[in-house]
Amino acid sequence: MNLLSVSKLQKEFNGDVLFNNISFDINSRDKIAIIGKNGTGKSTLIKMIMGDLDIDNGEVFKNSKAVFGYLSQDVISSKNNTLIQEMQGVFENLIMLGKKIASLTEKLALTPGDKDLLKRYFILFESKIFACVTLCKLPNLSSIVIMPAPSNSDSAEEIDAGIE
């Protein structure tokens, strides 16, 4: 099944052509990579496909049944955070939910007959289960997952040196 077709795409900045006449198709089960030096338009192309940037010329056709997942280059919330802190930040609400459940568990151990506490416990527990199941299903929800390399990744020269 065709998920995406790009036809004769063109982008200019200040009169300079960044790229011209780009065409390709992505079908289900395809695995592709867009590789190029910094400033050659990889992120611009992705933003045009996602509809975040206007198309100067050409067309993008997305299958209406396809789901596009896009992970931006700007996912780091603070340059002062460690990688662990960034990853924990994603699950902050889930971690807080777990702490609330632990607190209610302790209270229920002391007063097992408290129906209000029991009700709150099951509501929180159900929320955590729902969140965990949703997180597990996320990779299966998208037909196309777009994940550009971070902008502070190795330079093209370093990558080229590693390939040779």
C-alpha positions in Angstrom: 0.0 0.0 0.0 1.3 3.4 -0.9 1.6 5.6 2.3 3.2 8.7 0.8 4.0 10.2 -2.6 6.2 13.2 -3.1 6.1 14.7 -6.6 8.4 17.4 -8.0 8.9 19.1 -4.7 10.8 22.4 -4.7 11.9 24.7 -1.9 13.7 28.1 -2.1 15.0 30.4 0.5 15.7 34.1 -0.4 15.8 33.2 -4.1 18.3 30.3 -3.6 17.0 26.9 -4.6 17.5 24.5 -1.7 16.2 21.5 -3.7 14.3 21.0 -6.9 12.2 18.3 -8.5 12.3 15.8 -5.6 10.0 12.8 -6.2 9.6 9.5 -4.3 7.1 7.1 -2.9 7.0 5.3 0.5 5.0 2.1 0.6 4.1 0.0 3.6 7.0 -2.0 4.9 9.6 0.4 3.3 12.5 1.5 5.4 14.2 4.7 4.2 16.7 7.2 5.3 17.3 10.7 4.1 21.0 11.4 4.3 22.9 14.5 3.5 25.2 17.2 4.8 24.0 19.9 7.2 22.0 22.6 5.4 21.0 20.5 2.4 17.2 20.5 3.3 16.6 17.2 5.0 14.6 18.8 7.9 13.0 21.2 5.5 11.8 18.3 3.3 10.3 16.5 6.4 8.6 19.7 7.6 7.0 20.1 4.1 5.8 16.5 4.2 4.3 17.0 7.7 2.6 20.3 6.5 4.7 22.4 8.9 6.3 24.4 6.1 4.8 25.7 2.8 5.6 24.0 -0.4 6.9 26.3 -3.2 6.3 23.8 -6.0 5.2 20.2 -6.3 2.8 18.0 -4.3 2.7 15.7 -1.3 0.1 13.0 -1.3 -0.6 11.2 2.1 -2.7 8.1 2.2 -5.8 9.1 4.3 -5.5 5.7 6.1 -1.8 6.3 7.0 -0.9 7.7 10.4 2.3 9.8 10.5 4.3 10.0 13.7 6.9 12.8 13.8 9.6 13.2 16.5 11.1 16.7 16.1 14.8 17.5 16.5 13.8 19.8 19.4 12.8 17.2 21.9 15.3 18.1 24.5 13.5 20.4 26.9 16.6 21.7 28.7 20.3 21.6 27.7 21.1 21.4 31.4 19.3 18.0 31.8 21.1 14.7 31.6 19.7 12.1 29.2 18.2 10.2 32.2 16.4 13.4 33.3 15.0 14.0 29.9 13.8 10.4 29.6 12.2 10.5 33.1 10.5 13.8 32.2 8.5 11.9 29.5 7.1 9.6 32.2 6.7 12.3 34.9 3.0 12.0 35.1 3.2 8.2 35.2 5.8 8.4 38.0 3.6 10.8 40.0 0.6 8.5 39.5 2.7 5.6 40.9 3.7 7.6 44.0 0.0 8.4 44.6 -0.9 4.7 44.3 1.9 3.8 46.7 0.7 6.4 49.2 -2.9 5.2 49.0 -1.7 1.6 49.4 0.0 2.5 52.7 -3.2 4.3 53.9 -5.4 1.3 52.9 -3.1 -1.0 54.9 -3.9 1.1 57.9 -7.7 1.5 57.2 -8.7 -1.4 54.8 -12.4 -0.7 55.2 -12.2 2.9 54.0 -14.4 2.8 50.8 -13.4 6.3 49.7 -9.7 5.4 49.8 -10.5 2.2 48.0 -12.4 4.0 45.3 -9.6 6.5 44.8 -7.0 3.7 44.7 -8.9 1.8 41.9 -9.4 5.0 39.8 -5.6 5.8 40.0 -4.6 2.1 39.4 -6.9 1.9 36.3 -5.4 5.2 35.0 -1.9 3.8 35.4 -2.8 0.6 33.6 -4.4 2.6 30.7 -1.3 4.8 30.4 1.0 1.8 30.4 -1.0 -0.1 27.7 -1.2 3.1 25.6 2.6 3.5 25.8 3.1 -0.1 24.8 0.9 0.4 21.7 2.5 3.7 20.5 4.9 2.1 18.1 2.0 0.3 16.4 -0.1 3.4 16.0 1.9 5.1 13.2 2.2 3.9 9.7 5.2 6.2 9.2 7.5 7.3 12.0 9.8 10.2 11.1 12.8 10.7 13.5 15.4 13.1 12.3 18.9 13.1 13.9 19.4 15.7 16.6 20.9 19.0 15.2 23.9 18.5 17.4 24.8 15.1 15.9 28.1 14.4 14.3 29.2 16.6 11.4 29.0 15.3 7.9 32.8 15.2 7.8 32.9 13.0 11.0 30.2 10.7 9.5 32.1 10.5 6.2 35.3 9.7 8.0 33.6 6.9 9.9 32.3 5.4 6.7 35.6 5.3 4.8 
